[in-house]
Amino acid sequence: MEKKYLDLISDAFETRKKAYAPYSNYKVGAALLCKNGKIYIGCNIENGAFSPTICAERVAFVEAIKNGERDFEAIAIVTGPENADVYEMGSPCGVCRQFMSEFCEDDFKIIMTKIKSNGELLDSKEFTMNDILPDRFKLKGNK
C-alpha cells in the first residue's frame, strides 16, 4: 500500500478517538484525501434523537467542501467499539455512500481497515465508489 494511504489510515485512526458516541459506543474516524494532497478528517457525532447523528465520512467531506475542495482521491475509515482490542472493518452507510457519490468520480478509493487498538494495521481492503454504489443516482451535472 502506498505511504500516502498508510498515513491516511493513521489520521483516521487518531481521529476516531475524538468521536462522540455515548449511545452506541461505536466510534468512527475518517480521513479524506484531496487530489491536491490536503487531508480533512472527521469523526462520528451522535445525538440522543439519533436522526441528527452525523457519520465521520460526511463530517470529513463537509469540512473539505466548506474549504472549497471538490476533487477527491480517497477516504480511509477506522471503526470500532470503544474498548475493543481490534477494530474490525466497517463500511460507509448508505447515506454516506450517496453523499460521497455527489462529489466523487467512479474511481474514488474507499479504504476499510482492521486495526489493533494500539494502531497496528492488520488488514485493509480498497474499494472504488463504483464498487460500493454501482448505478448510483446522479443528477445531470454531478461528477
C-alpha positions in Angstrom: 0.0 0.0 0.0 1.3 3.5 -0.8 2.6 5.6 2.1 0.1 8.3 1.5 -2.7 5.8 2.1 -1.0 4.4 5.2 -0.8 8.0 6.5 -4.4 8.5 5.7 -5.3 5.4 7.7 -3.2 6.7 10.6 -5.1 10.0 10.5 -8.4 8.2 10.6 -7.2 6.0 13.5 -6.3 9.1 15.5 -9.5 11.0 14.6 -11.6 8.0 15.7 -10.5 8.8 19.3 -12.3 12.2 19.1 -15.7 10.7 18.2 -18.7 11.5 20.3 -20.6 8.1 20.6 -22.1 7.9 24.1 -25.1 5.9 22.8 -23.6 3.2 20.6 -20.0 3.4 21.8 -19.2 2.7 18.2 -16.5 5.3 17.2 -15.6 6.0 13.6 -12.8 8.1 12.2 -12.4 9.1 8.6 -9.6 10.9 6.7 -10.3 12.3 3.3 -7.5 12.8 0.8 -8.0 15.5 -1.8 -6.2 15.2 -5.2 -4.1 18.3 -4.2 -2.7 16.3 -1.2 -4.7 18.1 1.5 -6.4 15.9 4.2 -9.6 16.5 6.0 -10.7 14.5 9.0 -14.0 13.6 10.6 -15.4 11.6 13.4 -19.0 10.4 14.1 -21.0 12.7 16.3 -24.1 11.0 17.9 -27.3 12.7 19.1 -29.8 11.3 21.6 -32.5 11.8 18.9 -30.4 9.6 16.6 -31.6 11.2 13.4 -29.4 14.2 13.8 -26.3 11.9 14.2 -23.7 12.5 11.6 -21.2 10.0 10.3 -17.4 10.5 10.2 -17.3 10.3 6.4 -19.8 13.2 6.0 -18.0 15.3 8.6 -14.8 15.0 6.6 -16.5 15.8 3.3 -18.4 18.8 4.8 -15.1 20.2 6.2 -13.4 19.8 2.8 -16.3 21.2 0.8 -16.6 24.3 3.1 -12.9 24.9 2.4 -13.5 24.9 -1.3 -12.3 21.4 -2.1 -14.1 19.5 -4.9 -11.5 17.0 -6.2 -11.2 13.9 -4.0 -8.9 10.8 -4.3 -9.6 8.5 -1.3 -11.0 8.1 2.2 -9.8 5.8 4.9 -12.2 4.6 7.6 -11.4 3.2 11.1 -14.4 1.8 13.1 -15.0 0.0 16.3 -16.5 -0.2 19.7 -15.0 2.0 22.5 -12.9 -0.7 24.3 -12.2 -3.3 21.6 -8.8 -4.8 21.2 -9.3 -4.9 17.4 -11.3 -2.5 15.3 -13.0 -4.6 12.6 -13.6 -3.3 9.1 -16.6 -1.1 8.7 -18.3 0.1 5.6 -19.8 3.5 4.9 -23.6 3.5 5.5 -26.0 4.1 2.5 -26.4 7.8 3.3 -22.7 8.3 3.3 -22.3 6.4 0.0 -24.9 8.6 -1.7 -23.4 11.7 -0.1 -19.9 10.8 -1.3 -21.1 10.0 -4.8 -22.3 13.6 -5.2 -18.6 14.7 -5.2 -16.6 11.6 -6.3 -15.6 10.0 -9.5 -16.2 6.3 -10.1 -12.5 5.5 -9.2 -12.6 7.3 -5.8 -11.0 5.0 -3.3 -12.6 3.8 -0.1 -10.1 2.2 2.3 -11.6 0.0 5.0 -9.4 -1.2 7.8 -8.9 -3.8 10.5 -6.6 -2.3 13.2 -5.5 -3.2 16.7 -6.3 -0.7 19.4 -2.6 0.2 19.5 -2.7 1.4 15.9 -1.2 -1.7 14.3 -2.8 -2.2 10.8 -3.8 -5.9 10.5 -5.7 -5.7 7.2 -7.2 -3.3 4.7 -9.5 -3.5 1.7 -9.8 -0.9 -1.0 -12.9 -0.3 -3.0 -13.9 2.3 -5.6 -17.0 4.4 -5.5 -18.4 2.3 -8.3 -17.8 -0.9 -6.3 -19.7 0.3 -3.2 -22.5 2.1 -5.1 -22.9 0.9 -8.6 -25.5 2.5 -10.8 -25.9 5.3 -8.3 -28.4 8.1 -8.5 -26.8 11.1 -10.2 -28.4 14.3 -11.5 -27.1 15.8 -14.7 -24.0 17.9 -13.9 -22.7 15.8 -10.9 -19.4 14.1 -11.3 
